[in-house]
Amino acid sequence: MLHLDIRVEIVRDKTSVHDKTLPVESTEFVIRVLNPLAKCVLVDKMCKNCPLMFWDICFPTNLMLLSFDEFDIILGMDWLTLHNAIVNCKRKSIELRSQNSKIVRIESNDLKGLPAVVSVMKALNYVRKGCEVYLAYVIDTKVSEKKVESVPVVCEFLDVFPLELPGLPPIREVEFSIELVPGATPISIAPYRMAPTELKELKSQLQELTDRGFARLSSSPWGAPVLFVKKKNDTMRMFIDYRQLNKFKGTIVFSKINLKSSYYQLRVKDSDIPKPAFRTRYGHYEF
């Protein structure tokens, strides 16, 4: 028996043609049920004449067992019709007529909040206890993925967005410099150990950099080691470990350049070219 002082989630669905809840006996036929969330199940159990109590008045109904977790009870069109239900959307209430023709009005008393919304900490506690968790997000299937060419500013300056860089950037009015803290002395670190696949990739990338004029052999007293990081597409990106150089520069905040590579896209003063030099198993290089 269900009373109003017991909190349950009930949906009144005019498109539902059967009532559902706990199993008591088998139905004559297997019934296919689609809930308001478009989830389909087959039902073959029913609880007949289950008394639903509203304000101490009984509204008997036949309830079927469903495997839906979203609602405790779904009252369908047949139940609403049987009790001559009148839904007042403005007042957020529903009127029901009992078997003895007594009218019961049920008003929503939970309009100030969303009981289904919980805090992040409470959600984490539910997860730790083994509760099922679903991550839902909405995708607009009508919107196609934007391409670079579809951005107006890109179309206006196509020469700034080439697939491959034609060469070193031109000499400009403003030159970038690498200023160090007073008393800083050059640091040179031995190359990191690498796996055979990384060495092969290193040799290939060094060859490409030198062939295109982006890097050259160096005799600089500075030298940073090189390492590789695997990208999402399983290719390897070469990084130069400039942490020691950054310490001497006194920098603690770094900007992110979202380009193919940043080392040779920012032209620095000729006097500062030796500072970002890097050491590898195949030689000492600078940009």
Protein Blocks (a to p, Z undefined) as FASTA:
>chain_A
ZZfklccdddddfkbcbdcdddfbdcfbdcddddfkopacddfbdcehiacdeehiacdd
dddddfbfkbmbdcdfklmmmnopacdfklopaddddfkopacddddfblkbcfkbccfk
lmmmmmmnopacdddddddfkbccddfklpmklmmmmmlmcfbdfbdcdddfbdcddddd
ehiacdddddddddfklmmmmmmmmmmmmmnopaccdfbfbdcdddddddfkopacdddd
fklmmmmnopabdcddddfblklmpccdfklmmmmgccdfkbccdZZ
